[in-house]
Amino acid sequence: MIKFKDIVLQAKRIVLTKISRIRHIIKVPKGHFTVYVGEDEKETKRFVVPIYYLKHPLFQALLHLSENEFGTVYSRKYLTIPCAEDVFIDVTSRLNRI
C-alpha cells in the first residue's frame, strides 16, 4: 500500500532534482556554456567555459578526439567530453594563455 508520506517524499526528490538542474543553467554567465568532463559518467565534473572555445582549433581537436574514441551519445542533455579531467584542464589553460 502506497502511503501519502511516500508520495510526498518522492515528489520532493523530483522537485529538488529539477531545481538543481535549473541552478546549473542559471549560473552560467552570458557568453559561456557548460561542459561536463570525465571518463566515468558518474564522476563527471562541470566546467563553465567561454563560447569562443568552440571556434578554437585546439578545443575542436579535443571534441573530435573524444568523439572518435568514445563516440557521440545524443541522448544526453548536456555536452559531455569523456576525457581525463587533467587533459581538459591542460587544453583550456592553453586556450586562456592565447
N, C-alpha and C positions, 0 to 999 in steps of 0.2 A: 504494500500500500504506500502510495506517494504522499508524503506529508507536505503541508503548506510551507513549513520551515525549509525543507529540502528545495522546493521550488524557488523560494526567496534567495537561498544561498547560491543556487545555480544562476539565477538572474543577476545577482550581484557580481559573480565572477565574469559573466559575459560583458556587463557594463564596464567593469574595471579594465578588461582586455581592450574593449573599444576605445576607452578614454586613453589608455596607454598608447595605442596606435595613433590616435589623433595628436597626442602630445609630440610624437616624433615628427609629424607633418608640420605642426605649428612652430616648432623650434628651429626650423630650417630658415636661415636668413635669405633674403632676396638675392638671386644670382648664384645660389648654391643648390646642391642636390644631395640626397642621402645614398650612400653605398654601404652595403653590408659585406664584410670581408672575413673570410675564414675557410679553412679546408673542411671543417666539420660543421654541418648545418646548425647544430645545437649550440655551437660555441662561436658563432659569428659576432663580430663587433661592428658597431655602427660608426661610420665616418661621414662628416659633412664636408663636402669639397666644392670648390668653385666650378661653375658650369664650363668655364673656358678650358678646363682639363679635357673635356670631351673632344676638343679640336686638336689637342697636342698629340703629336705622333708617338711619344713615349707612353702616354696613357692609353692611346688606341692600341698600341702593341700589347700592353698588359691585358686589355679586353680581348684581343684576338687570341693571345696565348691561352688565356683561361677558357675561352670558348673552344679552342681546338683540343685542349687537354681534357676538359670536363664536360663539354657540350653546353647547350643552352637549355635552361628549364623555363619555359614560358608560363608555367602555372604559378610561379612566384609573383607576388605583388610588388616586390622591391628588387632593385638592381643588386645582384649578389655576385661578387667576384670570389670564386673559390680558390684563393691562393693563400699562401702563408702571410700572416699579418706583417711580419718584418719586411717582406718583399714589397707589399703595398706601401708601407711607410717609407721605404727607401725610394720608390718611384715618386711618390708625392713630395718628398723632401727635395728631390732633384728638380721637380717642377717649380717648387717655391723659390729655388735659387735662381731660376732663369728670369 
